[in-house]
Amino acid sequence: MPQTKLANLVDPQVMADMVSAKLPKKIKFSPIARIDTTLVGRPGSTIVVPKYAYIGDAEDVAEGVAMGTTVLTASTTEAKVKKAGKAVELTDESVLSGYGDPMGTTVNQIAMSIAAKVDNDCYDALCDAPIQYDGAAADISYSAVVAANSKFDDESDGALTKILFINPAQEATLLNDADFKSNDKYPLNVIMNGTIGSIAGAQVVKSKKVKLVKYEKDNEAGTITIVADTVTEDATKKHLSTILPNYAGKLAVGDKVKSATTPYYACPIVIVSTEDPSEDSGADGASEEESALTIYMKRSVEIESDRDILAKTTVISGDEHYTAVLSNDSKVVVAHFKAATE
């Protein structure tokens, strides 16, 4: 008589396809991120992103006078490919006698876990943008968003399509703002899921990924040093896991942080379209050639399983090799808005 064995239910290739199909719907920032696959199949784990500086406007040249030359300069940003993964161990009993579909649930949970990690890294990359708007003393409002928008180095602000990411705790404040256009009353051609409306020319998307910031990096005057998990915490030494929930951006062991003067939400405003029929491509500060955020993919999701024939358990693991990079800092302003009253 044929037997249905656990090994028949574990097909790594099929599971890999299932996870890959679910990831695009679960990554919150995928509509604004460019996926680059040039690293796939190539050696090396570091990506170097070049950024060229503008040479300046042309100058008047007198008749018979030789033109002077201008130096074309460029800066580079390096990012290392990282691995994000998760594993689940299933006993034969859990598969054969458990409620629902343990195998399907495992695949779904792995997908959500990896997607959440990619999401976190995308948000951190955006929050490291050099253009910051300090509005931490006031609640989010039309005037505050206008002031943040003015930080963009562009002359045709009305032609740009922007997304403002907010924390769900800020939604009530916006809904009570007379200048906020709620999506249920003024339907939009929304760019991504989670859009609740628009304000000051920006579509508003709420996400729990937007952090309440209580710590800021300051490697010169910071009073708290990030230490390895093997080091005991005290008032001046903290683990990454302690600080990161209330810190926006990338942080590593050895960095120093200080307490923020006023807790605030770090809300990225991202240009996702720079189409302007009245000007040439790249004619202003918002370069059209490069998206604000790029996810460099080294290897997409891979599922593997390992069978313990003595314990009668199966481990299913999934991982993805990638790095999220702020590839065009002229398209991002990180706005600081006052934390909602608890």
N, C-alpha and C positions, 0 to 999 in steps of 0.2 A: 504494500500500500504506500503510495507517495506520501512523504512527510514535508510539511512546511517548516523549514528550519530558519533560525534567526539569520544565518548567513545569507539566505535568499532575500532577506529584507534590506540588507545593507549593500547598496550599489553606489560606491563613491562617485562615479562619473555622473550618474543620474542626480545624485544629491548636489553635486557641484552646479549642475545646470539649474536646479531648483533655486538654490541660493542666489545665483547670478541674476535670475529673473526677478527676484524679489528686491534686491538691493536698490535699483534705481528709484523705486517708489518709496523707499524708506530713508534715503539720504535727503535731508531737508534742504541742503544747499546745492543739490545737483543742477537745478535750473540756472544757477549763476556760475557754476564751475565748469571749466573746460577740462575734459578728460584727455590726457596725453599718454599715448601708448608707445612712444619712441624708445622707452627703456626696456620694453618687453623683449626678452631674448638676447639682451646685450650685457656684457660684463660691467661690473661697477655698481656701487650703491650710493653714489653721490651725484646729485643733479646741480648744475651750475646755471643759474638764470641770469643772463646779461640784461642790463638796462642802460640804454643809450641816452645821453643828455642832449637837449636841443642845442644846436649850434648858434642860435640867435637869428634875428631878422637880418635880411640883406642890408648893406650900407651903400650910400651914395659913392660913386667912383668918378673922379674927375678925368677928363679926356687926357689920354697919354700917360696916366698914372697906373702903375701896377697894383693889382688888388693884394691886400694882405691875406694871409691864410689864417684859418681858425682851426684849432685842435678839436677833433672829434673825441669826446671822452665817454667812457662807459664805466658803470659799476656792476658788480656781480653779487648775487646772493646764492649761498650754498645751502642745500637741504639734503639730508640723508634719508634714504628709503628706510621705512620702519615696517615692522610686522605686527599686525593686529590679529589676534586669534582667540578662540574659545573652544573648550572641549567639554563633552558630557559623557559620563559613563552610565550605561544602561545594563541592568541585570536581565537575564532571560525572563525572570518572573515579572518584571515591570513591563516588558514588551508583550508577554503572553497573557497576563492577567490584569494589566493596568487599564484604567478607564481611558476612553478616547483613543488617540493615535500617538503613542509615545515617539515613534520614529518621525512622523510628520511634525510634531511639536518641537522635537529636537532641532530639525532643520530650520524651522521658523525662528526658534530662539537664537540659533547661531547667526542667522541672517540679521535679526534685529540687533544683536550684540555688536557685530562688525559694523553695521550701518551707524549705530550710535557712536562708535569710536571714530569713524570717519567724520561724522558730524561734528564731534568735539574738536577734532583737529582743524577742520575748516573754519569753525568759529574762532578758534585761537589764532589762526593765521590772519583772519580779517582784523582781529583786535590788536594785532601788532602793527597795523598801518600807522605811518608817521603822522598823518593828519588827524588830530583829535580836537573835539569841541568840548570845552569844559562848561557844562551847564548843570553841574551836580547840585547847585544851590537851589534849583527850581524844578518843579514837576515838568513832565513832558507836555508840550503845548504847541500850537501853531507857530507862535513867534519863536519858540526855542528851535523848532525844526527848520524854520526859515534861516535862523542864525547859523545852524549847523550846515545847511545847504550852501551857505555863502562861502564856506571853506573850500568848496570845489573850485579848482582853477580853470573855470570855463566861462565863456562869454555868452553862451546860448542855453542858459539853464532850463528854460522852458521846453527845449527840444529833447532833453534827456529823460530816460526812463530809469527811475530809481526804486529800490526796495529798502524800506526801513524795518529792521527787525526789532521787535520789542518783547519784553517779558509779559506773560499773561496777566501779571499783577498790575501792569500799566494800562490794560485795556479799558477799565472803567474810567480812568482819567481822560483818555482820548474820546470815549463815547460821550462824555459830558462837555467836550470842547465844541463850541458852535461852528468852528471851521473844519471839523472832521466830517468826512463824507463816508457814511457807513455803507458797506457793500450791499446790504439788504435794501437800502433806499436808493442808492446810486450805483447800480450794477457796473462793474468794471470788466475789462478784458484782462483778467488776472493772469499774472506770469507764473505763479506757483500756488500750490495748496496752502491753506492757512491764512490767505489774505482776508482781512476783515474790513478794509476800506482804504481811504487815501487821505493824506494831509500834506499840504504845501508841496504838491507835485510828486509825492512819493507814495507808492503802494505800501501798506502796512501789513506785515506778516508777524504773527505772534508765535513764539517758540520758547519752550522751557530751557533751551540751550543758552538763551541770553541771561548772563549771570548778574547777580547782585554782588558788586565788587566791594570788598572790605580791605583788600591788600593791594599794594602797588609795588612794582619792582624799583629798587634803588640800590644798585650795587656799591654806591659810594657812602650813602648815609643811612642805609637800611639797618634796622635794629634786630631783624630776625633773619637768620641764615637757614637756607634749606639744606637739610642733612639727609644722609642715607637712612633707610628704615632700620638699619642695625644700630643706629645711634639713638640714645634715649632723648626724648623731647624735654625741653624746659622752656622758660620764657623767651629765650633768645635762639632756640633751635627747634625747628619744626619740620615734619615730613611733608613731602609733596602732597600726599593724600589729605593732609590737614588744611593746607593753604589753597589748593586748586579749586575746591568748590566755590570759593569767593575771590577768585583771581581770574582775570581775562587776559589771555595771551599765552605765549610759550614760556615755560619756566623749567629750570634744571637744578640738580643738586649743586650747591656752591653759590647759587644766586642769593641775593639779599632782598628782602622786602620790608616795607613799612606799612603801618595802618593808614588807610585812606582818611583824609580829614573828615569827609562826609561820605557815607556809603552811597553808592550810585549804581544804576544799571548801565552796562556798556552795550550800547545799541548801534551796531554797524549800519551805515547808510551806504548802499552799494549801487553804482551805476551799472545797469545791465544793458543799456542801449545808448548809443551816441549818434544815432542817425539825425542828421541835420541837413536838409536839402539846400540850405543857403550857403554852405561852406564845404571846402574840400576835406577829405579824410585826414584826420590828424592835424587840423589847422589850429587847434587850441590845446589847452592843457589836458583834456581827456582823450588820451590816445585810443584810437579804435582798433589798433592792430592786436592788442592783447587784452584778454578778459581780466577781471580783477583777481580771480581765483583760479588756480590750476591744480588738478589732482594728477600727479605723475604716477602712472600705474606700472609697477614692475612685474607683478603677477596677480591676476585676479583671484577670486575665491577658489580655494582648493580644499576639497573634503577628503579626509582619509579615515580609515577605521582600523582598529586593532582588536583582535580577539584573544581573550584569556580563557583557554579551554578548561583550566582547572577551577577558576572562580565562576565560570559561565557568565562572563560579562563582556560587553562590547563598548569600546571607547570610540566615539565619533568626534573628530576635531575639524575645525575649519579655520583657515587663516588667509590673509590678504597682505601683499607687500605693496606699499604705496608711500607717497608723501604729499601733503597738502601745502601749497606755496602761495603766498601773496605775490602774484605775478605782475600786477599793475597797481601800484599804490596811489596813483592819481584818481582812481575810481572808487576809493573808499574813504569815508569819514566816520570815525568812531565817536558817536555822541554820548556824552555822560549826562544822564538825567537823574534827578533826585529819586531815591528809593521810595516806594509806596509806603504809606503809613500802615504799620501792622496793627 
